[in-house]
Amino acid sequence: MQLNRAGHFRTGIENAAKMGKPCRPGACASRIAIALVLCWFSVGGSAGNSTTSLPLITRAIDIRKMPVSEAKRGYPVRLKGVITYYDPEEPDLFVQDATMGIWVSLEVVKPNVPLKAGDLVEVEGITEVPDFAPQVGNPHFKVLGQAPLPRARPGFVPAHVVNAGRQPASRDRRRNSPPRI
């Protein structure tokens, strides 16, 4: 591309006029559109990525209390907690931080490192709601060490509470693991 008298890059129309050729209708517009798309991606933009303006979620309770419509927006998540239950065959994985437990979806993205109950992990991902309650999706794990399992909450969690999605990820004494849904 060449510069015009003002020191700016010439447009397709200016180049065509300089060479004595008329610009075909739509040709210049399509070149400009392609240039704009290339510029957008070169400065880090991406189509449909709304997580860049959403705040980082760092507590499991904030995910669980999120309205479904908000959780579907894909907020970025970074939690530090203990894996309280992991079954690679199902796949089921629960992480409990200082606030509560949360289910981490492994249905699409498999763990990037070996995991087991009792691992202290940092998990990064996004909020999602494929079923009935907000959860962490697209996880990436970093094992920070080992930690004791959190103390089980006393008492029995009624089935209607579990089925409503209000308490599916915390440990109870009856089974010493997250209640099955």
Contacts in CASP RR format, 6 or more apart in sequence:
PFRMAT RR
TARGET T0000
AUTHOR 0000-0000-0000
METHOD contacts of the structure
MODEL  1
MQLNRAGHFRTGIENAAKMGKPCRPGACASRIAIALVLCWFSVGGSAGNS
TTSLPLITRAIDIRKMPVSEAKRGYPVRLKGVITYYDPEEPDLFVQDATM
GIWVSLEVVKPNVPLKAGDLVEVEGITEVPDFAPQVGNPHFKVLGQAPLP
RARPGFVPAHVVNAGRQPASRDRRRNSPPRI
1 9 0 8 1.000
1 10 0 8 1.000
1 15 0 8 1.000
2 9 0 8 1.000
2 10 0 8 1.000
2 15 0 8 1.000
2 18 0 8 1.000
3 9 0 8 1.000
3 10 0 8 1.000
4 10 0 8 1.000
4 14 0 8 1.000
10 18 0 8 1.000
11 28 0 8 1.000
11 32 0 8 1.000
12 23 0 8 1.000
12 28 0 8 1.000
12 31 0 8 1.000
12 32 0 8 1.000
13 23 0 8 1.000
13 28 0 8 1.000
16 22 0 8 1.000
16 23 0 8 1.000
16 28 0 8 1.000
17 23 0 8 1.000
45 52 0 8 1.000
50 73 0 8 1.000
50 74 0 8 1.000
51 73 0 8 1.000
51 74 0 8 1.000
51 75 0 8 1.000
51 76 0 8 1.000
51 126 0 8 1.000
54 73 0 8 1.000
54 74 0 8 1.000
54 75 0 8 1.000
54 76 0 8 1.000
55 75 0 8 1.000
55 76 0 8 1.000
56 75 0 8 1.000
56 76 0 8 1.000
56 77 0 8 1.000
56 78 0 8 1.000
57 63 0 8 1.000
57 66 0 8 1.000
57 75 0 8 1.000
57 76 0 8 1.000
57 77 0 8 1.000
57 78 0 8 1.000
57 79 0 8 1.000
57 127 0 8 1.000
58 77 0 8 1.000
58 78 0 8 1.000
58 79 0 8 1.000
58 80 0 8 1.000
59 79 0 8 1.000
59 97 0 8 1.000
59 98 0 8 1.000
59 99 0 8 1.000
60 79 0 8 1.000
60 95 0 8 1.000
60 96 0 8 1.000
60 97 0 8 1.000
60 99 0 8 1.000
60 100 0 8 1.000
60 101 0 8 1.000
60 102 0 8 1.000
60 169 0 8 1.000
61 99 0 8 1.000
61 100 0 8 1.000
62 99 0 8 1.000
63 71 0 8 1.000
63 75 0 8 1.000
63 77 0 8 1.000
63 102 0 8 1.000
63 127 0 8 1.000
63 134 0 8 1.000
63 135 0 8 1.000
63 136 0 8 1.000
64 100 0 8 1.000
64 101 0 8 1.000
64 102 0 8 1.000
64 133 0 8 1.000
64 134 0 8 1.000
64 169 0 8 1.000
66 75 0 8 1.000
66 127 0 8 1.000
66 134 0 8 1.000
68 129 0 8 1.000
68 134 0 8 1.000
70 127 0 8 1.000
71 127 0 8 1.000
71 128 0 8 1.000
71 129 0 8 1.000
71 134 0 8 1.000
71 135 0 8 1.000
72 127 0 8 1.000
72 128 0 8 1.000
72 129 0 8 1.000
73 127 0 8 1.000
74 126 0 8 1.000
74 127 0 8 1.000
74 128 0 8 1.000
75 126 0 8 1.000
75 127 0 8 1.000
76 124 0 8 1.000
76 125 0 8 1.000
76 126 0 8 1.000
77 123 0 8 1.000
77 124 0 8 1.000
77 125 0 8 1.000
77 126 0 8 1.000
77 127 0 8 1.000
77 136 0 8 1.000
77 137 0 8 1.000
78 122 0 8 1.000
78 123 0 8 1.000
78 124 0 8 1.000
78 125 0 8 1.000
79 95 0 8 1.000
79 97 0 8 1.000
79 102 0 8 1.000
79 122 0 8 1.000
79 123 0 8 1.000
79 136 0 8 1.000
80 97 0 8 1.000
80 120 0 8 1.000
80 121 0 8 1.000
80 122 0 8 1.000
80 144 0 8 1.000
81 95 0 8 1.000
81 96 0 8 1.000
81 97 0 8 1.000
81 98 0 8 1.000
81 120 0 8 1.000
81 121 0 8 1.000
81 122 0 8 1.000
81 123 0 8 1.000
81 147 0 8 1.000
82 95 0 8 1.000
82 96 0 8 1.000
82 97 0 8 1.000
82 118 0 8 1.000
82 119 0 8 1.000
82 120 0 8 1.000
82 121 0 8 1.000
82 147 0 8 1.000
82 148 0 8 1.000
82 149 0 8 1.000
82 150 0 8 1.000
83 93 0 8 1.000
83 94 0 8 1.000
83 95 0 8 1.000
83 115 0 8 1.000
83 116 0 8 1.000
83 117 0 8 1.000
83 118 0 8 1.000
83 119 0 8 1.000
83 121 0 8 1.000
84 94 0 8 1.000
84 95 0 8 1.000
84 96 0 8 1.000
84 101 0 8 1.000
84 117 0 8 1.000
84 118 0 8 1.000
84 149 0 8 1.000
84 150 0 8 1.000
84 171 0 8 1.000
84 177 0 8 1.000
84 178 0 8 1.000
85 92 0 8 1.000
85 93 0 8 1.000
85 94 0 8 1.000
85 117 0 8 1.000
85 171 0 8 1.000
85 177 0 8 1.000
85 178 0 8 1.000
86 92 0 8 1.000
86 93 0 8 1.000
86 94 0 8 1.000
86 115 0 8 1.000
86 116 0 8 1.000
86 117 0 8 1.000
87 93 0 8 1.000
88 106 0 8 1.000
88 111 0 8 1.000
91 106 0 8 1.000
91 107 0 8 1.000
91 110 0 8 1.000
92 103 0 8 1.000
92 106 0 8 1.000
92 178 0 8 1.000
93 103 0 8 1.000
93 104 0 8 1.000
93 106 0 8 1.000
93 111 0 8 1.000
93 115 0 8 1.000
93 139 0 8 1.000
94 101 0 8 1.000
94 102 0 8 1.000
94 103 0 8 1.000
94 104 0 8 1.000
94 169 0 8 1.000
94 178 0 8 1.000
95 101 0 8 1.000
95 102 0 8 1.000
95 104 0 8 1.000
95 121 0 8 1.000
95 123 0 8 1.000
95 136 0 8 1.000
96 102 0 8 1.000
96 150 0 8 1.000
96 169 0 8 1.000
96 170 0 8 1.000
96 171 0 8 1.000
100 169 0 8 1.000
100 170 0 8 1.000
101 169 0 8 1.000
101 170 0 8 1.000
101 178 0 8 1.000
102 135 0 8 1.000
102 136 0 8 1.000
102 169 0 8 1.000
103 133 0 8 1.000
103 135 0 8 1.000
103 136 0 8 1.000
103 168 0 8 1.000
103 169 0 8 1.000
103 178 0 8 1.000
104 123 0 8 1.000
104 135 0 8 1.000
104 136 0 8 1.000
104 137 0 8 1.000
104 139 0 8 1.000
105 128 0 8 1.000
105 130 0 8 1.000
105 135 0 8 1.000
105 136 0 8 1.000
105 137 0 8 1.000
105 138 0 8 1.000
105 139 0 8 1.000
106 139 0 8 1.000
108 137 0 8 1.000
108 138 0 8 1.000
109 137 0 8 1.000
109 138 0 8 1.000
109 139 0 8 1.000
109 140 0 8 1.000
111 139 0 8 1.000
111 141 0 8 1.000
112 140 0 8 1.000
112 141 0 8 1.000
113 141 0 8 1.000
113 142 0 8 1.000
113 143 0 8 1.000
114 143 0 8 1.000
115 121 0 8 1.000
115 141 0 8 1.000
115 143 0 8 1.000
117 149 0 8 1.000
118 146 0 8 1.000
118 147 0 8 1.000
118 148 0 8 1.000
118 149 0 8 1.000
119 143 0 8 1.000
119 145 0 8 1.000
119 146 0 8 1.000
119 147 0 8 1.000
120 143 0 8 1.000
120 144 0 8 1.000
120 145 0 8 1.000
120 146 0 8 1.000
120 147 0 8 1.000
121 141 0 8 1.000
121 142 0 8 1.000
121 143 0 8 1.000
121 144 0 8 1.000
122 141 0 8 1.000
122 142 0 8 1.000
122 144 0 8 1.000
123 136 0 8 1.000
123 139 0 8 1.000
123 140 0 8 1.000
123 141 0 8 1.000
123 142 0 8 1.000
124 139 0 8 1.000
124 140 0 8 1.000
124 142 0 8 1.000
125 136 0 8 1.000
125 137 0 8 1.000
125 138 0 8 1.000
125 139 0 8 1.000
125 140 0 8 1.000
126 136 0 8 1.000
126 137 0 8 1.000
126 138 0 8 1.000
127 134 0 8 1.000
127 135 0 8 1.000
127 136 0 8 1.000
127 137 0 8 1.000
128 134 0 8 1.000
128 135 0 8 1.000
128 136 0 8 1.000
128 137 0 8 1.000
128 138 0 8 1.000
129 135 0 8 1.000
132 164 0 8 1.000
132 165 0 8 1.000
133 165 0 8 1.000
133 166 0 8 1.000
133 168 0 8 1.000
149 171 0 8 1.000
150 171 0 8 1.000
152 171 0 8 1.000
152 172 0 8 1.000
152 173 0 8 1.000
152 176 0 8 1.000
153 170 0 8 1.000
153 171 0 8 1.000
153 172 0 8 1.000
153 173 0 8 1.000
154 173 0 8 1.000
155 172 0 8 1.000
155 173 0 8 1.000
155 174 0 8 1.000
156 172 0 8 1.000
156 174 0 8 1.000
157 167 0 8 1.000
157 170 0 8 1.000
157 172 0 8 1.000
157 179 0 8 1.000
161 167 0 8 1.000
162 168 0 8 1.000
162 179 0 8 1.000
162 181 0 8 1.000
163 181 0 8 1.000
165 181 0 8 1.000
167 179 0 8 1.000
168 178 0 8 1.000
168 179 0 8 1.000
168 181 0 8 1.000
169 178 0 8 1.000
170 178 0 8 1.000
171 177 0 8 1.000
171 178 0 8 1.000
172 179 0 8 1.000
END
